[in-house]
Amino acid sequence: QVQLVESGGGLVQAGGSLRVSCAASGRTFGNQAMGWFRQAPGKEREFVACISWNGASTYYADSVKGRFTISRDNAKKTMYLQMNGLQPGDRAVYYCTANIKMAPVRGGRGGYWGQGTQVTVSS
């Protein structure tokens, strides 16, 4: 069982930075691959990034590659998404997800989701 709670969203100017966090609970946290998705109004849920259970492997959507960095601290049971060079197109609700396997996480089929945190970018 994994429970996920996102935090850290807010309003930032274009070109600025923001870090969102996903706090997890559950005895199997250390074995979970995790990832970030986002959903903007009127658009489908979009893959952002994911990370393997030990942090050895990461994947990024082309739209955020070079600007966003995903990381995790298993001792703190927390995953992070550092977002630099934010643009208006990054405005969305950001969700974290988890699964024991990477493939379901990358495909948005992990089955575990947080409540989301809103990120707004002003011009």
PAMI-229355 format. One record per residue: residue number from 1; y, z, x of N, C-alpha, C in turn; residue in one letter. Coordinates in Angstrom, 1 decimal. Layout:
NUM;Y;Z;X;Y;Z;X;Y;Z;X;A
...
REM end
This chain:
1;-1.2;0.0;0.8;0.0;0.0;0.0;1.2;0.0;0.9;Q
2;2.2;-0.8;0.5;3.5;-0.9;1.2;4.6;-0.9;0.2;V
3;5.6;-0.1;0.5;6.8;-0.1;-0.3;8.0;-0.5;0.6;Q
4;8.9;-1.3;0.1;9.9;-1.9;0.9;11.3;-1.7;0.2;L
5;12.3;-1.2;1.0;13.6;-1.0;0.5;14.6;-1.6;1.5;V
6;15.4;-2.6;1.0;16.4;-3.3;1.8;17.7;-2.5;1.8;E
7;18.5;-2.6;2.8;19.8;-2.1;2.8;20.7;-2.8;3.9;S
8;22.0;-2.5;3.9;22.8;-3.1;4.9;23.6;-4.3;4.4;G
9;23.4;-4.8;3.2;24.2;-5.9;2.7;25.6;-5.6;2.5;G
10;26.5;-6.6;2.3;27.9;-6.3;2.1;28.7;-7.6;2.2;G
11;30.0;-7.4;2.3;30.9;-8.5;2.4;31.3;-8.7;3.9;L
12;31.3;-9.9;4.4;31.7;-10.2;5.7;32.5;-11.6;5.8;V
13;33.4;-11.7;6.7;34.1;-12.9;6.8;33.3;-14.0;7.6;Q
14;33.6;-15.2;7.3;32.9;-16.3;8.0;33.0;-16.1;9.5;A
15;31.9;-16.3;10.2;31.9;-16.1;11.6;31.5;-14.7;12.1;G
16;31.5;-13.8;11.1;31.2;-12.4;11.4;29.7;-12.2;11.5;G
17;29.4;-10.9;11.6;28.0;-10.5;11.8;27.6;-9.4;10.8;S
18;26.4;-9.3;10.5;25.8;-8.2;9.7;24.4;-8.0;10.0;L
19;23.9;-6.8;9.9;22.5;-6.5;10.0;22.0;-5.8;8.8;R
20;20.9;-6.4;8.3;20.2;-5.9;7.1;18.9;-5.2;7.6;V
21;18.5;-4.2;6.9;17.3;-3.5;7.3;16.4;-3.4;6.1;S
22;15.1;-3.3;6.4;14.0;-3.1;5.5;13.2;-1.9;5.9;C
23;13.3;-0.8;5.2;12.6;0.4;5.4;11.3;0.3;4.6;A
24;10.2;0.6;5.3;8.8;0.5;4.7;8.2;1.9;4.7;A
25;7.3;2.0;3.8;6.5;3.2;3.7;5.0;2.8;3.4;S
26;4.1;3.6;3.8;2.7;3.3;3.6;1.9;3.4;4.9;G
27;0.7;3.7;4.8;-0.1;4.0;6.0;-0.5;2.7;6.7;R
28;-0.3;1.5;6.1;-0.7;0.3;6.7;0.4;-0.5;7.3;T
29;1.6;0.1;7.4;2.8;-0.6;7.8;2.6;-1.3;9.2;F
30;2.0;-0.6;10.1;1.8;-1.2;11.5;1.0;-2.4;11.5;G
31;0.2;-2.7;10.5;-0.7;-3.8;10.5;-0.1;-5.0;9.6;N
32;1.1;-4.8;9.1;1.7;-5.8;8.2;2.6;-6.8;9.0;Q
33;2.3;-8.1;8.7;3.3;-9.1;9.0;4.4;-9.0;8.0;A
34;5.7;-9.2;8.4;6.8;-9.1;7.5;7.8;-10.2;7.7;M
35;8.6;-10.4;6.7;9.5;-11.5;6.7;10.7;-11.3;5.8;G
36;11.7;-12.2;5.9;12.9;-12.2;5.1;13.0;-13.5;4.3;W
37;13.3;-13.4;3.1;13.6;-14.5;2.2;15.0;-14.3;1.6;F
38;15.6;-15.3;1.1;16.9;-15.2;0.5;17.0;-16.1;-0.7;R
39;17.8;-15.7;-1.7;18.0;-16.5;-2.9;19.4;-16.5;-3.3;Q
40;20.0;-17.7;-3.3;21.4;-17.8;-3.8;21.4;-18.2;-5.3;A
41;22.5;-18.0;-5.9;22.6;-18.3;-7.4;22.3;-19.8;-7.6;P
42;21.4;-20.1;-8.6;21.1;-21.4;-8.9;20.1;-22.1;-7.9;G
43;19.6;-21.4;-6.9;18.7;-22.0;-6.0;17.4;-21.3;-5.9;K
44;16.4;-21.9;-5.4;15.1;-21.3;-5.3;15.1;-20.4;-4.1;E
45;14.1;-19.5;-4.1;14.0;-18.5;-3.0;13.7;-19.3;-1.7;R
46;14.3;-18.9;-0.6;14.2;-19.7;0.6;13.7;-18.8;1.8;E
47;12.8;-19.3;2.5;12.3;-18.6;3.7;13.4;-18.5;4.8;F
48;13.5;-17.4;5.4;14.5;-17.2;6.4;13.8;-16.9;7.8;V
49;13.0;-15.9;7.9;12.3;-15.6;9.1;11.1;-14.7;8.8;A
50;10.2;-14.6;9.8;9.1;-13.7;9.7;8.7;-13.3;11.1;C
51;7.9;-12.2;11.1;7.5;-11.6;12.4;6.1;-11.0;12.2;I
52;5.3;-11.2;13.2;3.9;-10.7;13.2;3.9;-9.1;13.3;S
53;2.8;-8.6;13.1;2.7;-7.1;13.0;3.1;-6.4;14.3;W
54;2.8;-7.1;15.4;3.2;-6.5;16.7;4.5;-7.1;17.3;N
55;5.1;-7.9;16.6;6.4;-8.5;17.0;6.2;-9.6;18.0;G
56;5.0;-10.0;18.3;4.7;-11.0;19.3;5.1;-12.4;18.9;A
57;5.1;-12.7;17.6;5.3;-14.0;17.1;6.4;-13.9;16.0;S
58;7.4;-14.9;16.1;8.5;-15.0;15.1;8.7;-16.4;14.8;T
59;9.1;-16.6;13.5;9.4;-18.0;13.0;10.7;-17.9;12.3;Y
60;11.5;-19.0;12.4;12.8;-19.0;11.7;13.0;-20.3;11.0;Y
61;13.7;-20.3;9.9;14.1;-21.5;9.2;15.1;-22.2;10.1;A
62;15.1;-23.5;10.1;16.0;-24.3;10.9;17.5;-23.9;10.6;D
63;17.8;-23.6;9.4;19.1;-23.3;9.0;19.7;-22.0;9.6;S
64;18.9;-21.2;10.1;19.3;-19.9;10.7;19.0;-19.8;12.2;V
65;18.2;-20.7;12.7;17.7;-20.6;14.1;18.9;-20.6;15.0;K
66;18.9;-19.7;16.0;20.0;-19.5;16.9;21.1;-18.6;16.4;G
67;21.1;-18.2;15.2;22.1;-17.4;14.6;21.5;-16.0;14.2;R
68;20.3;-16.0;13.6;19.7;-14.8;13.1;18.6;-14.4;14.1;F
69;18.3;-13.1;14.1;17.3;-12.6;14.9;16.5;-11.5;14.1;T
70;15.2;-11.7;14.0;14.3;-10.8;13.3;13.7;-9.8;14.3;I
71;13.6;-8.6;14.0;12.9;-7.6;14.8;12.3;-6.5;14.0;S
72;11.5;-5.7;14.6;10.9;-4.6;13.9;10.7;-3.4;14.9;R
73;10.7;-2.2;14.3;10.4;-1.0;15.0;9.4;-0.2;14.2;D
74;8.1;-0.4;14.6;7.0;0.2;13.9;7.1;1.7;13.9;N
75;7.6;2.3;15.0;7.7;3.8;15.0;8.7;4.3;13.9;A
76;9.7;3.5;13.6;10.7;3.8;12.6;10.3;3.2;11.2;K
77;9.3;2.4;11.2;8.8;1.8;10.0;10.0;0.9;9.4;K
78;10.6;0.2;10.2;11.8;-0.6;9.8;11.8;-2.0;10.4;T
79;12.2;-2.9;9.6;12.4;-4.3;10.1;13.9;-4.6;9.9;M
80;14.4;-5.4;10.8;15.8;-5.8;10.9;16.0;-7.3;10.9;Y
81;17.1;-7.7;10.4;17.6;-9.1;10.5;19.0;-9.0;10.9;L
82;19.3;-9.4;12.2;20.6;-9.4;12.8;21.2;-10.8;12.5;Q
83;22.3;-10.9;11.8;22.8;-12.2;11.3;24.2;-12.3;12.0;M
84;24.3;-13.3;12.9;25.5;-13.6;13.6;26.0;-15.0;13.1;N
85;27.3;-15.2;13.3;27.9;-16.5;12.9;27.6;-16.8;11.5;G
86;27.8;-15.8;10.6;27.6;-16.0;9.2;28.5;-17.1;8.6;L
87;28.0;-17.9;7.7;28.7;-18.9;7.0;28.6;-18.7;5.5;Q
88;29.5;-19.3;4.7;29.5;-19.2;3.3;28.1;-19.6;2.7;P
89;27.4;-20.5;3.3;26.1;-20.9;2.9;25.0;-19.9;3.0;G
90;25.3;-18.8;3.7;24.4;-17.7;3.9;24.5;-16.7;2.8;D
91;25.4;-16.9;1.9;25.5;-15.9;0.8;24.3;-16.0;-0.1;R
92;23.7;-14.8;-0.3;22.5;-14.8;-1.1;22.0;-13.3;-1.2;A
93;21.1;-13.1;-2.0;20.3;-11.8;-2.0;19.2;-11.9;-1.0;V
94;19.1;-11.0;-0.1;18.1;-11.0;0.9;17.0;-10.1;0.6;Y
95;15.8;-10.6;0.6;14.6;-9.8;0.3;13.6;-9.7;1.5;Y
96;13.0;-8.6;1.6;11.9;-8.5;2.6;10.6;-8.5;1.9;C
97;9.6;-9.0;2.7;8.3;-9.1;2.1;7.2;-8.7;3.2;T
98;6.0;-8.5;2.8;5.0;-8.1;3.8;3.6;-8.4;3.3;A
99;2.7;-8.6;4.3;1.3;-8.9;4.0;0.5;-8.6;5.3;N
100;-0.7;-8.4;5.1;-1.5;-8.2;6.3;-1.7;-9.4;7.2;I
101;-1.5;-10.6;6.5;-1.6;-11.9;7.2;-0.2;-12.6;7.3;K
102;0.0;-13.3;8.4;1.3;-14.0;8.5;1.5;-15.2;7.6;M
103;0.4;-15.9;7.3;0.5;-17.1;6.5;1.1;-16.8;5.1;A
104;0.6;-15.8;4.4;1.2;-15.5;3.1;2.6;-15.1;3.2;P
105;3.0;-14.4;4.2;4.4;-14.0;4.4;5.3;-15.2;4.6;V
106;4.9;-16.1;5.4;5.7;-17.4;5.6;5.8;-18.2;4.4;R
107;4.8;-18.2;3.5;4.8;-18.9;2.3;5.3;-18.2;1.1;G
108;5.8;-17.0;1.3;6.3;-16.2;0.2;5.3;-15.8;-0.8;G
109;4.1;-15.6;-0.3;3.0;-15.2;-1.2;2.4;-13.9;-0.8;R
110;3.2;-13.1;-0.1;2.7;-11.8;0.5;2.3;-10.8;-0.6;G
111;3.0;-10.8;-1.7;2.7;-9.9;-2.8;3.5;-8.6;-2.8;G
112;4.1;-8.3;-1.6;5.0;-7.1;-1.5;6.4;-7.6;-1.4;Y
113;7.3;-7.0;-2.2;8.8;-7.4;-2.1;9.6;-6.1;-2.3;W
114;10.7;-6.1;-1.6;11.8;-5.1;-1.8;12.7;-5.5;-3.0;G
115;13.7;-4.7;-3.3;14.6;-5.0;-4.4;15.7;-5.9;-4.0;Q
116;15.9;-6.2;-2.7;16.9;-7.1;-2.3;18.2;-6.4;-2.0;G
117;19.0;-7.1;-1.1;20.3;-6.6;-0.8;21.3;-7.8;-0.7;T
118;22.5;-7.6;-1.3;23.4;-8.8;-1.4;24.2;-8.9;-0.2;Q
119;24.3;-10.2;0.3;25.1;-10.6;1.4;26.1;-11.6;0.9;V
120;27.4;-11.3;1.1;28.5;-12.2;0.7;29.3;-12.5;1.9;T
121;29.6;-13.8;2.0;30.4;-14.3;3.1;31.6;-15.0;2.6;V
122;32.8;-14.5;3.0;34.0;-15.1;2.6;34.5;-16.1;3.6;S
123;35.3;-17.1;3.1;35.8;-18.2;4.0;37.0;-17.6;4.8;S
REM end
